[in-house]
């Protein structure tokens, strides 16, 4: 009987620890709010060509996605561009940072630092 009580208490403690970690992780919001950075990065997939070549035409879909991202969560763009996902996708940060200007987005965070670069 003593063994069952210890097992029960150990199970309860483990459950409480696991649930408190889940609550902390759920409540914390990063630069992209509650959207995981991977999802934010995936939403910018129409921008891949424009983020690798400064002469590539920026598609309307890309401009729409970047504009929406900047209006809801402006710091998220830098987080995505500085993420390991961007490096894996071979995104050139110096080129990608110019996309909001190339899209003529009016309310872009011009003059803000994104890594070692400044948004134009």
LINVENMO-V855487 format. One record per pair of residues at least 24 apart in sequence whose C-alpha atoms are under 10 Angstrom apart, sorted by the first residue. I is the first residue (numbers start at 1). J is the second residue. If there is no record, write none. Layout:
I;J  I;J
This chain:
30;75  30;76  30;79  31;73  31;74  31;75  31;76  31;77  31;78  31;79  31;80  32;69  32;72  32;73  32;74  32;75  32;76  32;77  32;78  32;79  32;80  33;72  33;73  33;75  33;76  35;73  35;76  37;76  37;77  37;79  37;80  37;83  37;85  38;80  38;83  38;84  38;85  38;86  39;80  40;65  40;69  40;76  40;77  40;79  40;80  41;76  41;77  41;79  41;80  41;81  41;83  41;85  41;86  42;80  42;85  43;69  44;69  44;77  44;80  45;89  47;91  47;96  47;99  48;86  48;89  48;90  48;91  48;92  48;96  49;91  49;96  50;91  50;92  50;95  50;96  50;98  50;99  50;102  51;81  51;86  51;89  51;90  51;91  51;92  51;93  51;94  51;95  51;96  51;97  51;98  51;99  52;89  52;90  52;91  52;92  52;93  52;94  52;95  52;96  53;91  53;92  53;95  53;96  54;92  54;94  54;95  54;96  54;98  54;99  54;102  55;95  57;99  57;102  57;103  58;99  58;100  58;102  58;103  59;103  60;103  62;99  62;100  62;103  63;99  63;100  63;101  63;102  63;103  63;104  63;105  64;100  64;103  64;105  66;99  66;100  66;103  66;105  66;108  67;99  67;100  67;103  67;104  67;105  67;106  67;107  67;108  70;100  70;105  70;107  70;108  70;109  71;107  71;108  71;109  74;107  74;108  74;109  75;109  75;112  75;114  77;114  78;112  78;113  78;114  78;115  78;117  78;119  79;114  79;115  81;114  81;115  82;114  82;115  93;117  94;118  94;119
